[in-house]
């Protein structure tokens, strides 16, 4: 009896193969956007990248070697339009967009929310929230009929975390826009808009936020499993939302916090706080 060595076909669950995705926001190998792009490529998809500046392009040149990378500063409408025109001229059809872009200016560190300046707030809204709408509008003719758009949010916009400064209201605006984009795009397509609402992550960007490390360590104590959310857990959820397997999900924020939100009153954490107050 001879052994059948015929290779069995691999079941392509995510159905990303031979599709093109645009990933915005890769800063380094720790970026959520980078891990998403790696998973897309591992699933047979092609990724086109955008970065915000020539300087960033040079810093990720080795990381994204042999990939197509386009400079696009989302604060500049002409660069967004140039991106759309370039993809149009090249006949690119986009099956999915990853919007992993956020920026807030804290020149004097984290200050009380009521001291936020108009310039700080409006710039953060422009880059972190409105850019999703402006990019999608520019790319509307490049999307396939059933394309999926995924942005990266935060696990809650109602928790007044001092270490996050004024970004929670900005992320709330981003999250709200998902419903309105879904509705307006439904007039001519089936493009879906969703968010991965991530818990605290250990990334290069977060490490620069004053007080963030302490909040991250606290999250590890509160999360039932005793381990913080991993970047790959957020990335994997995003990739699922990009895939046709999530075709029934739109205008939603999928929370990936490893259960932190159900465990704020963990007995050991409460005891640690009350014991410190007694001491």
C-alpha positions as CSV (number, residue, x, y, z in Angstrom):
1,X,0.0,0.0,0.0
2,X,1.5,3.3,-1.1
3,X,1.1,6.5,0.9
4,X,-0.9,9.2,-0.9
5,X,1.5,12.2,-0.9
6,X,-0.7,14.4,-3.0
7,X,-0.8,17.9,-1.4
8,X,-4.2,18.8,-0.2
9,X,-5.4,22.3,-1.1
10,X,-5.2,24.8,1.8
11,X,-8.5,26.2,2.9
12,X,-8.3,30.0,2.5
13,X,-10.6,31.1,5.3
14,X,-10.0,34.8,5.2
15,X,-10.1,35.0,1.4
16,X,-7.6,37.8,1.1
17,X,-5.4,36.2,-1.5
18,X,-4.8,38.2,-4.7
19,X,-6.5,41.3,-3.2
20,X,-4.9,44.7,-2.7
21,X,-5.0,46.6,0.6
22,X,-3.9,50.1,1.5
23,X,-2.3,50.3,5.0
24,X,-1.8,53.8,6.4
25,X,0.3,54.4,9.6
26,X,3.3,52.1,9.7
27,X,5.9,53.7,11.9
28,X,8.1,50.8,12.9
29,X,7.9,47.0,13.4
30,X,5.9,47.5,16.7
31,X,3.1,49.3,14.9
32,X,-0.4,47.8,14.8
33,X,-0.4,48.8,11.2
34,X,2.7,46.8,10.5
35,X,1.4,43.6,12.1
36,X,-1.8,44.0,10.2
37,X,0.1,44.3,6.9
38,X,2.2,41.2,7.8
39,X,-0.9,39.1,8.4
40,X,-2.4,40.3,5.1
41,X,0.7,39.3,3.2
42,X,0.9,36.0,5.0
43,X,-2.7,35.4,3.8
44,X,-1.8,36.1,0.2
45,X,-2.9,39.7,-0.1
46,X,-0.9,42.6,-1.5
47,X,-0.2,45.7,0.6
48,X,0.4,49.2,-0.5
49,X,1.7,51.4,2.3
50,X,1.5,55.1,3.0
51,X,3.7,57.1,5.4
52,X,3.3,60.7,6.5
53,X,6.7,62.1,5.4
54,X,9.9,61.5,3.4
55,X,11.7,61.2,6.8
56,X,9.4,58.4,7.8
57,X,9.8,56.8,4.4
58,X,13.5,56.7,5.0
59,X,13.1,55.3,8.5
60,X,11.0,52.4,7.3
61,X,12.9,51.7,4.1
62,X,14.5,48.6,5.4
63,X,11.4,47.3,7.2
64,X,9.3,47.8,4.0
65,X,11.9,46.8,1.5
66,X,10.5,45.8,-1.9
67,X,7.1,47.1,-1.0
68,X,5.2,49.9,-2.6
69,X,5.3,52.9,-0.2
70,X,3.7,56.3,-0.9
71,X,4.2,59.5,1.1
72,X,0.8,61.0,2.2
73,X,0.5,63.5,4.9
74,X,-3.2,63.4,5.8
75,X,-3.1,67.0,7.0
76,X,-2.6,68.1,3.4
77,X,-5.6,67.5,1.1
78,X,-3.4,67.8,-2.0
79,X,-1.3,64.8,-0.8
80,X,-4.5,62.8,-0.2
81,X,-5.7,63.8,-3.7
82,X,-2.3,62.9,-5.2
83,X,-2.5,59.4,-3.5
84,X,-5.9,58.8,-5.1
85,X,-4.8,60.1,-8.5
86,X,-1.7,57.8,-8.4
87,X,-3.7,54.7,-7.5
88,X,-6.2,55.7,-10.2
89,X,-3.6,56.1,-12.9
90,X,-2.2,52.7,-11.9
91,X,-5.6,51.1,-12.1
92,X,-5.4,49.9,-8.5
93,X,-8.6,48.5,-6.9
94,X,-8.6,48.5,-3.1
95,X,-10.3,45.6,-1.3
96,X,-9.5,47.1,2.1
97,X,-8.1,50.2,3.9
98,X,-6.4,50.2,7.2
99,X,-6.5,53.7,8.9
100,X,-4.0,53.5,11.8
101,X,-3.3,57.2,12.2
102,X,-3.4,59.3,15.4
103,X,-1.6,62.3,16.5
104,X,-1.8,64.7,19.5
105,X,0.5,67.5,20.4
106,X,1.5,67.6,24.1
107,X,4.3,70.2,24.1
108,X,4.1,70.7,27.8
109,X,3.1,67.2,28.8
110,X,-0.3,66.0,29.8
111,X,-2.4,68.9,31.2
112,X,-6.0,69.0,32.5
113,X,-8.5,68.6,29.7
114,X,-10.0,72.1,30.2
115,X,-6.6,73.6,29.4
116,X,-6.5,72.0,25.9
117,X,-6.0,74.6,23.3
118,X,-8.1,75.1,20.2
119,X,-5.1,74.5,18.0
120,X,-4.2,71.2,19.7
121,X,-7.7,69.9,19.6
122,X,-8.5,70.8,16.0
123,X,-5.2,69.4,14.8
124,X,-5.8,66.1,16.6
125,X,-9.3,66.0,15.1
126,X,-8.0,66.6,11.7
127,X,-5.3,64.0,11.7
128,X,-6.8,61.4,13.9
129,X,-10.5,61.5,13.0
130,X,-11.4,63.6,10.0
131,X,-8.6,62.1,7.9
132,X,-10.6,58.8,7.7
133,X,-13.5,60.7,6.0
134,X,-11.2,62.7,3.7
135,X,-9.2,59.7,2.6
136,X,-12.3,57.5,2.0
137,X,-13.9,60.3,0.0
138,X,-10.8,60.6,-2.2
139,X,-10.6,56.9,-2.7
140,X,-14.2,56.1,-3.2
141,X,-13.7,55.3,-6.9
142,X,-10.7,53.0,-6.0
143,X,-12.6,50.8,-3.5
144,X,-14.1,47.6,-4.7
145,X,-17.9,47.5,-4.3
146,X,-17.6,45.4,-1.1
147,X,-14.4,46.8,0.3
148,X,-13.7,47.0,4.1
149,X,-12.3,50.0,5.9
150,X,-10.9,49.4,9.4
151,X,-9.6,52.1,11.8
152,X,-7.9,51.7,15.1
153,X,-9.8,53.1,18.1
154,X,-9.6,52.7,21.9
155,X,-11.5,50.4,24.1
156,X,-13.5,53.1,25.7
157,X,-14.0,56.8,25.0
158,X,-15.9,57.3,28.3
159,X,-13.1,56.6,30.7
160,X,-11.5,59.9,31.6
161,X,-7.9,58.5,31.7
162,X,-5.5,61.4,32.5
163,X,-2.6,59.6,30.7
164,X,-4.5,59.8,27.4
165,X,-4.8,63.6,27.5
166,X,-7.5,64.9,25.1
167,X,-7.5,62.0,22.7
168,X,-10.5,60.1,23.9
169,X,-13.0,62.7,22.6
170,X,-11.1,62.6,19.3
171,X,-11.4,58.9,19.1
172,X,-15.1,59.3,20.0
173,X,-15.5,61.4,16.9
174,X,-13.7,58.8,14.8
175,X,-15.9,56.1,16.2
176,X,-19.1,58.0,15.5
177,X,-18.1,58.7,11.9
178,X,-18.2,55.0,11.1
179,X,-22.0,55.0,11.1
180,X,-22.2,58.1,8.9
181,X,-19.7,56.8,6.4
182,X,-21.5,53.5,6.2
183,X,-24.7,55.3,5.5
184,X,-23.4,57.7,2.9
185,X,-21.4,55.0,1.1
186,X,-24.4,52.7,1.0
187,X,-25.9,55.0,-1.7
188,X,-23.5,53.5,-4.2
189,X,-21.6,50.6,-2.7
190,X,-21.4,48.0,0.1
191,X,-18.2,49.4,1.6
192,X,-18.0,48.6,5.3
193,X,-16.5,50.8,8.0
194,X,-15.5,49.4,11.4
195,X,-13.0,50.0,14.2
196,X,-10.9,47.8,16.4
197,X,-11.3,49.4,19.8
198,X,-8.0,48.4,21.4
199,X,-7.0,48.2,25.0
200,X,-3.6,49.5,26.1
201,X,-0.8,48.3,23.9
202,X,3.0,48.4,24.3
203,X,4.0,50.4,21.2
204,X,6.6,53.0,20.5
205,X,4.0,55.7,20.1
206,X,2.3,54.9,23.5
207,X,5.7,54.8,25.3
208,X,6.0,58.5,24.6
209,X,2.8,59.5,26.4
210,X,3.4,60.7,29.9
211,X,2.0,58.3,32.5
212,X,1.1,55.7,29.9
213,X,3.5,53.0,31.3
214,X,1.8,53.2,34.7
215,X,-1.6,52.8,33.1
216,X,-0.3,49.9,31.1
217,X,0.9,48.1,34.2
218,X,-2.4,48.8,35.9
219,X,-4.2,47.3,33.0
220,X,-2.2,44.1,33.4
221,X,-3.4,43.9,37.0
222,X,-7.1,44.4,36.0
223,X,-7.2,42.1,33.0
224,X,-8.6,38.7,34.2
225,X,-5.8,36.7,32.5
226,X,-3.1,38.9,34.1
227,X,-1.6,39.8,30.7
228,X,-2.0,42.9,28.7
229,X,-3.5,43.0,25.2
230,X,-1.0,42.0,22.6
231,X,-0.5,43.9,19.3
232,X,-1.1,40.8,17.3
233,X,-4.5,40.3,19.0
234,X,-5.6,43.7,17.8
235,X,-4.1,43.1,14.3
236,X,-5.8,39.7,13.9
237,X,-9.2,41.3,14.7
238,X,-8.5,44.0,12.1
239,X,-7.6,41.4,9.5
240,X,-10.8,39.5,10.2
241,X,-12.8,42.8,9.7
242,X,-10.9,43.4,6.4
243,X,-11.9,39.9,5.2
244,X,-15.2,38.9,3.5
245,X,-15.8,36.7,6.5
246,X,-17.0,39.7,8.4
247,X,-19.3,40.9,5.6
248,X,-22.2,41.2,8.0
249,X,-20.4,43.6,10.3
250,X,-20.4,47.4,9.7
251,X,-20.5,50.6,11.7
252,X,-19.2,48.8,14.7
253,X,-16.3,49.1,17.2
254,X,-15.0,45.7,18.2
255,X,-13.5,45.9,21.7
256,X,-10.2,44.0,22.2
257,X,-9.3,44.6,25.8
258,X,-8.9,41.0,27.1
259,X,-11.8,41.6,29.5
260,X,-10.4,44.6,31.3
261,X,-13.7,46.4,31.2
262,X,-15.5,43.7,33.2
263,X,-12.9,43.5,35.9
264,X,-12.2,47.0,37.3
265,X,-13.3,45.8,40.7
266,X,-11.0,42.8,40.9
267,X,-10.6,42.0,44.6
268,X,-6.8,42.0,44.6
269,X,-6.7,45.4,42.9
270,X,-9.3,46.9,45.3
271,X,-7.3,45.5,48.3
272,X,-4.1,47.0,47.0
273,X,-5.7,50.4,46.8
274,X,-7.5,50.3,50.1
275,X,-4.4,48.9,51.9
276,X,-2.3,51.7,50.5
277,X,-4.8,54.3,51.8
278,X,-4.8,52.7,55.2
279,X,-1.0,52.7,55.2
